[in-house]
Amino acid sequence: MSEAKQFLTEHNDLTRRFFLRCGVTIAAGSAVADNAHAADTPVELSLVLEKLESYFTTQAKFGDVSRGRPVPHTLPLEKKKEVGLTRETWKLEIISDPENPATLGKQFTKKDNTAIDFDALLKLGEKHAVRFAKVMTCLNIGCPLGMGIWEGVPLRTLVWLTQPKENLRRVFYYGFHNDDPKQQFRSSLPVGRVLEDYDDLPPVIACYKLNGEWLTPERGAPVRIVVPEHYGYKSVKWLTHLVLSNLYHANDTYGTQNNDVDSPMKTFAASLHVPNNAKANTPLPVTGYAQSGISGLSKVQVWVSPSGKGWDKDDPYFTTAPWIDATILPLPKKFGGDLPGDAIPKSTMGFDATGKPKEWPMRLAKAHWATLLPGLPAGEYTLRCRTIDTKGAAQPMPRPFKKSGRCDIEATKFTVG
């Protein structure tokens, strides 16, 4: 038997015995026991599962890539009040693009004292508000900033307030930028995406809550945009302006920086725990997370190889490597994220009346995965992990280009002593 086949055989046998010891049958859709403290859970598993991040992220623990000099959330409170970055002073202008005008029945401006204030937004929310789960990711970083339930008013509700007539092809928007045109950060969407939700996607929203609580200044308070299927650059913070335009193309700030501003979130995996300096011939518990992008998540796979061993340069994505399936963990018993009562808010899109996801893993969200590798001889090794999406495409395909979102196959080196 070849070394690779022997490893696969040992892995499959060990994994089955391992998870059976946890009281879980390895079958389609099943996963690790969701109580890491169960009496029959092996020590190797319980120790690493106890360290897993919570499913939802508290606002304080979100990663932050805010722009601005100074970053708006660092402004003193009095300055925030002055420039409209508090709920009491926030105003939203909705206007026609002066350079490429849309034909509107109404506009909403500070000058005319018709701009939308926070109370008016909440009033619209009484009838129209929606909430949905989404992982927030930066296009060029390659790891999620956080996962939460975002709540707000569909952007189309605000667009329809202007009574649009014709010549409306694009909606672009921006937030507070220190009254400095050079700092303005702008994103945009085709009006069709704003007015209609394709392929069962949640709507684009003017968001004011995260995990059931008001947005914090760091997260974009008082109001930000959240675009479900896109990277964070589309979800502009500290929203101040919606501009309805007859422009036929994207005019995002990121577009001038060689980024693909039309590419939605990708599916990819990365590790969280890889044991280093483990004892030789001892089972190795490994955990990680996966981002389920626009094409969903079907599998997570791992592959271990001796470090320094070359690979066929004609196969840069390791398509012929001896990948083995890891296990996608089930719905957690506790969601985390400081959700009130640790419960999913009622009528959250994608969840049923009992607060359970209608599909698992959820699209546009994250999932955790785990596996137990068979013991290895002493030496240096590299662990790689990848996803298979619901269309059967293996990471980093079908869009392997960095400027459309990072999805490189992670390589983590570790030592067995």
N, C-alpha and C positions, 0 to 999 in steps of 0.2 A: 504494500500500500504506500502511495506517495505521501510525502510530508504534509502537503496541503490537504489531501483526503483524510489523513489520519486526524489532523487538527479539526476538520469539519465534523468528523464522526464523534470525536471527543467532545466538541462544543455542543453538538446537538444532544448527546446523551447527558452531559453534565447540566445543560440548561433545563432539560426536561425534568431531571431528578431534582434540580435546585428549586424550580418553581412548584413542583408537586409538593415538596417539603413546605412550601409557603401556603399550601392549600389551594393552589390555582392550577387549573388545567390549561396546558398550552394548546390553544386552538385559535382560529380566526377571531380577532377582536378581543381576545383575553389578554391579561397582562399580570404584572406583579401584584401581590396582595396589597391592598391600599392601606393596610395598617402595619407600619414598619415595626411596631412593638409587639406584634403577635408572638405568643409564646413559642410557636414552632418556626418562626422566621429565623433563618441562619444569621449568625452574627455578621457575616460579610455583607449581607444585604441590608440589615437594619441600620448598620453604622453609616452607610452611604446614603440611604434613603432619608435618614433623619436630617441630613445636610442639604437636601434638595431645596432650592428656592421655592417659595409659595407660587401657586398657579397665577394668581393676580398679584400685581405689584402695588405696594403703597405709593402714594404720590411722592413721598419724601425719598423713595428709593429708585425712582425713575432715573435713567441716565439723562444727561442734559447736554445738548449741543446748541444752546440758544445763541443767537447772533445779536450783535449790537455793541456799540462803544459809547456809554456803558450798556451792559445787558439790561433791558427794561425792567426785569423783575428785581434788580438790585437798587432801583431808584428809591429814595426816601418816600415815606407815605405821603407827605404833603405834595411832592412832585407827582406822584402817581395820581393823586386826586386832581391836580391841575391839568394833567394831560389825558385824563379819562381812563385810567387804568385801575379804577375801583368800580364796584357794582353800582355805587351811587352816582358816579360821574361818567360812566361809559356811554358813548354815542357811536352809532353805526351810520355812515353815509352810504347810500345806494344811488349811483349816478350813471348816466350814459357816458361812454367814452368820448371825450371831446375830439379825439383824432379819428376815431372810427365809430361814429355815433350809432347806437341802437335807437329805434323809435319807441319811446316810452310815453305812457299816459301820465306818469308821476315820477318825481325824483325825491329823494329824502336827503336833506342837507342840514348842516349846522347853521349855515347862513340864514336859511329860511325857518330855522327852529323846527324842522320836521324830521331830523335824524332820529333813528330808532334808539330808544333808551332801554336799559336793562329790564325795567318793569314791563315795557311793551313786549319785549322778547319773551319774558316769562308768561305773559298773557297769551301769546301765540302758542307757547309750550303747553298750556292747559289743554289745548285741543290737538296739537300736532306733534308734541315731543315724542321722540323715539330714543331707544338705548340699545346698544349692541356691544359685543366684545370685539376687541381688536388689539393686535400686537403692534406697537409703534417701533419702527425701525428706521435708521438713517441709511440713505442710499449708499454711502461710501464707507460705512463703518464695518458692516458685516455681522453685527450682533444686535439683538433687540434691546431697545432702551427700556422697555417695560410693557406690561400687558394689563389691560383694564377694561372696564365697562364705561363707555362714553355716552353721554346723554346730551341732547340738544334738539333744536328745531331744524327740520330739513331746509336746506338752503333754497330749495325751490319755493317754499312758502314765502320767503323774503323776496325772491325774484318776482313772484306773481303780484306782490304788493305794488310794483311799479306799473302794472297794466301794460306789459310789453306788446307791441303791435307787429313789428317786423324788423328786419336787419339786425337780428340778435343771433350771433354765432358762437360767442365765447364769453365766459364769465371769468374775470381775473380779480384778484383780491390781495390785499396786503394789510399789515398791522402797523403798530406804532414803531417808528424808526428814528426816534430822537430828533424829529423835525429836520432831518438831514437827508435830502434826496439821494445822496450817494450811499446811504445805508439801507435804502428801501429794499426789502426782500419780498418778491412778488411770485405768486403761483397762479395757475389758471387751469380751467377745465372747459371742454366743449359744452355748450349749453345743453345738448342732448343728455349728457351724463348727469347734469344737475337736475333736469326735469324728469328723468326716467331712470329707474334702477335696473340695470341689465343683469341677467343671469342670477336673479335672486339676491343680488347684493343689497346691503342696507343703503339708505340714502346718505348723501353728503350732508353734513350738519354744521350749523353754527352751535358749537358745543360750550356748555357752561358747567357741566358736572362730570366727575370721574369717580367711579366706584361709589356712587351715591352721595358724594360730597361736592361742594363748590370747588371748582378748579382753584389751585393755588397759583400765585404769581409765576412760580417756576414752570408750571404746566401750561401757562398761557392765559391766565385769568385777566379780565373777567370772561372773555369769550374768545374762542379760537375756532378755526375750521378743522374738521376731521373728515378725511376722505378714506373710506373703509379699505379699499383695495390698493392704496398707494403708500409709498414711503413717506417719511415724515415731512419732507420738504413741501408736499402738497397740503399738509395740515398746519397752515400758518398760525402762529401764536399772536395774541394781543390784537385781535382783529379790529380794524377801524373802517375799512372801505371795501365795498363790493362795486365793481365797475362792469357794466354790461356793454358789450362791444360787438361790432360787426367785423372784428378782426378774424381772419380765416386761419390763423396759426397760433401755436403756443407762444407766449411772451414771458415765460417764467425766468426769473433771475438765474436759476440753475441751467437753463438752456444755453446761456451765453458762456457757461463754464464747462462745456463739453460733456454734459450729462444727458442721458436719455430720459427726458421728462415725461414720456408717454408709456414707460415700461412699468407694469404693476409689480407688486411684491412677488418674490420668488420663494420656492420651497427649498429649504436646506437644513442640514443638521450640524451640530457641533457638540463637543464633549463638555461635561461639567466636572466629573470625577474620573481620573485615570490614575490608578495606584502607581506610585514610584517607589523604587527600592523595595519592592515586594519580595517575599521569599520565593525561591525557585520551587517549581512544581506545586504551587499553591493556587487554588482558583482565584481569579482576579475580577472583582465586581467593577463594572464601568457604568456610569450614568451620563446623560446628556439631555439636550433639548433639541427640538426641531421647530422651525418656523413653517407653518402651513400657508403657503402663498395662494395666489389666484388659482393655481391648478390643484390645490389640495394635497393631502398627504396619505400615502398608502402604506409605505414601509420605511423603516430605518435599518440600515445595514452597517456592519463594521468589518474591518479587515486588519489583521495584525501581521506585520512582516519584520524581519530583522533589519535594524537600521543600517543604512549604507548600501543596502541591496538595490541595484539599479532597476529601472523599469523601461520597457519598450518605448522609445521616444515617439513612435507612431501611435501610441495609445495614451495620450496625455491625461485622459480622464479615468484611467484604470478600469476600463469597461470589461476587461477579461480577467480581472483580479478575482481571487476566491472569496468574494463577499459572503457574509453570513448574516441572517436576519437577527436584529435585536428585537426587544419587545417594547411596544409603545404602552406606557403606563395608563391605567384607567382613570376615570374621573376621580379627583381627589375627594376625600371626606371633608376636608376644609379647603375653601378657596383662597383664604388670605386676602391681602390687599386692603385690609380695614373695611371690608364691606359691612354695612350695618347688619348685625346679627349673623354675619358670615353667610348671608342668603343672597341669591340672585334677585335683583329687583323685579317685581312683577312686570310682565309684558316685555321683558328683554328679548329682542329679536334673536332667533336661533335657539331659544330655550323653551321647554314645554311648561305647563302650568305648575309642575312640581319643582321647577328650577333646574331640571336636567337638560343638557344639550340634546338637540334633536339629532345630531350626528357627532361622532367622535372618531378621530380628532376633528375639531372644528376648523373650518377654513378661515384664513386670515387671522389665525391665532397661533399660540404655541402649544407644544406637547412635550412631555418628558419621556425619556426612554431609558432602558436599562438592559444589561446583559451580564452574564457571568462567563468569563473566558476560562478555558482549561489552564492548568498550571503550565508554565513555560520554563525551559532551562535558563540558567543564568545568562545574562547578555543584555544588549541594547536593542530596543524594539521601537517600532512606529505604529501607532494606532490611527487608522483613518475611519471616518464615518461619512455616510451619504444618505440621501433620501431617494425614494421612488415616489413620484407623484401619482395622482389618480389616473393620469393618462398613460402611465407606464414609463415616463421619462426619468432617467437617472440623473441626479445632480452631477455636474452643474448644468446639464441640458434642461430645457431647450434654449436657454438664453445665457451662455457662459460669460458674457462680456461684463467687465467690472462696472463700467459707467451706466449700466442699466440695473445695478444692484449687486452687491457682493454675494457670491455663492460658491466660493472656492471650496474644494474638498479639504477639510482640515486635516493636518498631520500633526499628531502629538507624540513626542518622543518620551519613552519611559524606560526605566532600568529594572531588571529582575536580578536580585542578588543571590 
